[in-house]
Amino acid sequence: MNLSIKGYSTALFATWYFVEELGLLFDGGDGLMAGLLQKSRKINHAFISHADRDHLGGLLQFNQLNARDGAPFIYYPKDCGSFPNLERFFEKFDPHMAGTVWQSIVSGEEIEIKDNIVVKAFRNEHVPCASGMNKSLSFKVYEKKRKLKQEFLSMPKNELKDIIVNKGREFVTEEIATNILSYSGDTPVDDLSKWEGTKLLIHEATFLEKLEKHPERANRHSVIDEVFEMLSHSKVEKVILGHFSSRYSSSEIDKKVRELSEKYALDIPIYCVYPGEIFQQKITV
Ligand SMILES: [Zn+2]
C-alpha cells in the first residue's frame, strides 16, 4: 500500500500529519489547514494525541471549513477536559458548522476508519497521570485481512469448497492484522518493544542530546539516541522522525542521524521532518 504523508512537526509550535489514502489525521496543530488547503476535506478521522496546544491549535479552522453532516470524527484521550470545552466553544463560535463528531477514546480501544483498517490507541507517558487515566495516547493502524488457515493450504479445491459451503468461509480462514503505520504522539521512549513489527513508524525525537539542565522536560519527550536504541531492538521497517526542537538545524539533525545509524548499525529508510518545514512523501508499506 502507498501512503502519501504530509505533515509538520516542530516541538512547541505545531504538529500534524495527514495520511491521504486513509483519510486520516494525527494531531491538529496550527498550520494544518494552511498546509493542506482543499485536501483537508479528505480527512474523515482525526486522532489527537493529547491536549497540548501545539497539537490542537488548527482544529478551529479545520472544523469551520470541513464540518459536514456526521463528519469528520475527532477522537481525543478521554480524561483531557480541554476537548469537551473546545467542542462547546466551537458550537457557540461557529453554530452554522454542526456535524463534527467529538469522541473520547481510551487506551486499548479500536476504531474502524475504513473497511479492514482500524486505529488502536495506546497510553504513553508524556502526561504523568494515574494508571487507568487517559491523557496522552499513541496510535497503531492495522490492516486486517482474512487468510486461509495453515491446515487448509494444501487441501484440494473441491474439498475446500465443500467445507466452505457447509461451515462457512470463517471456518477455514483466520484474521491477520498487519501494523502498517504507527504514530508515537509526544512521548518518552518508555518501552523498547512497543513498536515491534510496524511497517512505518512516525516517532518524535525532540532532543538531539540529553538536557542536563531541564531533566523534567526531557523526561516527557524522546532523546534521539533513545529512539535509535529502541529502533535497533525492534523490527520497524521505515521511520519518520519529527517533533525536533527548533533549536536544531536540518544539517545538525542529518549529522546526528548519520552518527546514530552507524552507532546502532541501523539500515532502514529514515525520513526527517525538519523544524519549520512541511514534510511530504509517498511511502510504500
Ligand atoms: Zn508537542
Boltz pocket constraint, residues with backbone or C-beta under 6 A from the ligand:
constraints:
  - pocket:
      binder: B
      contacts: [[A, 10], [A, 11], [A, 12], [A, 15], [A, 52], [A, 54], [A, 55], [A, 186], [A, 243]]
      max_distance: 6.0
